[in-house]
Amino acid sequence: MNECINQTYVINGQHGTSVKSAAPRAMTGISAVTLRLLATLSAWQERANSRRELLRLDSRALNDIGISRADAEHEADKPFWRR
């Protein structure tokens, strides 16, 4: 979210570069809430996808990451909003 814009300038024959944030300095309350909502929805989607992928791993892969099948199933049974 914090993208920067590089601007080149010339003052009295001297070249320079300034960096300005692309985001406005003061966000409105609505836009800040919207960004938080989008971040939360994105985290929930990622969590749901990760849990689905965990169930697809075979026993060897689960063993490689140190998780038992029971642990994987327990994690996958959690609702997407729970960590």
trRosetta pair geometry for C-beta under 8 A, 3 or more apart (Angstrom, degrees):
i j d omega theta_ij theta_ji phi_ij phi_ji
1 23 6.5 41 156 -66 84 141
1 35 7.0 65 -121 -153 149 131
2 21 6.4 -54 -159 -139 80 106
2 22 8.0 143 -172 41 35 86
2 23 6.3 -68 -114 4 53 130
3 21 7.5 112 79 -162 49 60
3 22 4.2 -12 85 26 98 134
3 23 7.1 120 40 -29 74 85
4 19 5.0 -4 -178 -171 127 103
4 20 6.9 144 -160 72 73 34
4 21 6.0 -52 -106 -103 68 44
4 22 6.5 -150 -100 -17 13 89
5 19 7.2 149 73 -156 44 54
5 20 5.1 -24 61 65 97 88
5 21 7.6 45 15 135 84 5
5 22 5.3 109 -30 -74 101 87
6 17 5.5 -10 -171 -171 100 115
6 18 7.6 153 -156 77 52 39
6 19 5.8 -26 -100 -100 65 73
7 17 6.9 151 76 -156 42 61
7 18 5.1 -18 62 61 97 88
7 19 7.7 174 19 -87 75 24
7 20 6.3 21 -4 3 118 112
8 15 6.6 -12 -171 -167 101 96
8 16 7.3 159 -153 84 57 40
8 17 5.4 -31 -98 -98 65 77
9 15 7.5 153 83 -153 42 50
9 16 5.5 -22 63 65 87 88
9 17 7.5 155 18 -96 75 28
9 18 6.5 16 2 -1 121 106
10 13 6.8 0 -178 -118 101 12
10 14 6.9 155 -155 72 59 39
10 15 5.6 -26 -99 -95 78 61
10 16 7.7 156 -91 20 32 74
11 14 5.5 -26 69 59 73 94
11 16 6.9 -11 17 14 102 121
21 25 7.4 113 68 -79 131 65
23 27 7.4 -30 172 -68 107 107
24 27 6.2 132 76 -81 102 60
27 31 4.8 -120 -177 85 104 114
27 32 4.7 125 107 -58 127 92
27 35 7.6 -30 -179 1 161 137
28 31 4.8 86 56 11 84 101
28 32 7.0 -154 88 -6 41 88
29 32 5.8 -59 -147 38 30 110
29 33 6.2 29 156 -17 66 108
30 33 5.8 -57 -148 38 30 110
30 34 6.2 33 153 -22 65 108
31 34 5.4 -50 -144 36 34 116
31 35 6.4 37 155 -20 65 102
32 35 5.8 -51 -149 35 31 111
32 36 6.5 30 152 -16 63 105
33 36 5.7 -55 -149 38 33 110
33 37 6.2 35 152 -21 66 107
34 37 5.6 -54 -147 36 30 113
34 38 6.3 29 155 -17 64 106
35 38 5.8 -53 -146 38 31 110
35 39 6.3 32 154 -19 64 107
36 39 5.6 -54 -147 37 31 112
36 40 6.3 32 154 -20 65 106
37 40 5.7 -55 -148 36 30 111
37 41 6.3 28 155 -16 65 106
38 41 5.7 -53 -144 38 31 110
38 42 6.2 34 155 -21 64 108
39 42 5.7 -55 -147 37 29 114
39 43 6.4 31 154 -20 64 105
40 43 5.7 -53 -148 35 31 111
40 44 6.4 31 154 -19 64 105
41 44 5.7 -53 -148 36 32 112
41 45 6.4 32 154 -19 65 105
42 45 5.8 -54 -148 35 31 111
42 46 6.3 30 154 -17 64 107
43 46 5.7 -55 -146 38 30 111
43 47 6.2 33 154 -21 65 108
44 47 5.7 -55 -147 36 30 113
44 48 6.4 29 155 -18 64 106
44 80 4.8 72 -170 144 88 113
44 81 5.9 -12 -115 -87 113 62
45 48 5.8 -55 -149 36 30 110
45 49 6.3 29 154 -17 65 108
45 80 7.7 28 -76 -171 25 137
46 49 5.7 -56 -147 39 30 111
46 50 6.2 32 155 -21 65 107
47 50 5.8 -53 -145 35 29 112
47 51 6.4 27 157 -17 63 107
47 80 5.3 132 91 -160 111 73
47 83 7.7 -100 -124 -111 143 50
48 51 6.0 -57 -149 36 29 109
48 52 6.5 30 153 -19 63 106
48 80 4.2 -15 -67 -111 100 121
49 52 5.7 -56 -150 35 32 111
49 53 6.3 29 154 -17 66 107
50 53 5.7 -56 -148 39 31 111
50 54 6.3 41 151 -29 64 103
51 54 5.4 -44 -148 26 34 119
51 55 7.1 35 153 -18 60 99
51 75 6.0 -153 -125 131 94 88
51 76 4.5 143 176 -116 98 63
51 78 7.0 -136 -112 55 149 90
51 80 7.6 -136 18 -100 139 70
52 55 6.0 -56 -162 31 34 110
52 56 7.0 32 145 -20 64 106
52 76 7.2 109 -79 -135 32 109
53 56 5.5 -56 -154 32 40 115
53 57 7.2 54 150 -36 66 91
54 57 6.0 -39 -163 6 37 114
54 67 7.6 -52 -159 111 110 159
54 72 4.9 -167 154 -153 104 97
54 75 6.0 -46 117 90 164 126
54 76 5.7 -157 79 -66 115 103
55 72 6.3 151 -88 152 50 110
55 73 7.2 78 -107 -94 93 60
55 76 4.9 61 -57 -96 109 160
57 61 4.1 -123 -167 91 104 126
57 62 5.1 130 117 -55 123 81
57 65 7.9 -39 -173 20 165 127
57 72 6.9 -131 55 -129 112 153
58 61 5.2 93 53 12 68 102
58 62 7.1 -132 101 -4 34 91
59 62 5.7 -56 -146 39 32 111
59 63 6.1 35 155 -22 66 107
59 69 6.4 -35 -105 -60 84 111
60 63 5.7 -55 -149 36 29 113
60 64 6.5 36 150 -26 63 103
61 64 5.5 -48 -151 28 34 117
61 65 6.9 12 157 -2 64 104
62 65 6.3 -69 -153 46 32 95
62 67 4.9 -92 -167 79 86 85
62 68 6.7 73 148 -144 126 11
62 69 6.2 100 104 -71 172 58
62 71 8.0 151 -171 63 119 102
62 72 5.7 -74 -121 -43 130 138
63 66 7.4 39 -173 -77 32 27
63 67 7.9 -113 -71 54 23 51
67 71 4.7 -130 -166 88 84 128
67 72 5.4 99 139 -58 122 88
67 75 7.8 -33 -160 -3 138 140
68 71 4.6 101 52 4 77 101
68 72 7.0 -139 96 -4 43 86
69 72 5.6 -54 -150 36 33 113
69 73 6.3 31 153 -17 66 106
70 73 5.8 -55 -146 39 31 109
70 74 6.2 35 153 -22 64 106
71 74 5.6 -53 -146 35 31 114
71 75 6.3 30 155 -18 64 105
72 75 5.8 -55 -149 37 29 110
72 76 6.2 25 154 -16 64 110
73 76 5.7 -56 -142 40 31 110
73 77 6.3 37 156 -27 64 106
74 77 5.9 -56 -151 29 28 114
74 78 7.6 41 149 -34 58 92
75 78 6.1 -42 -168 5 38 114
78 82 4.7 -116 178 78 111 119
79 82 5.0 86 62 3 82 104
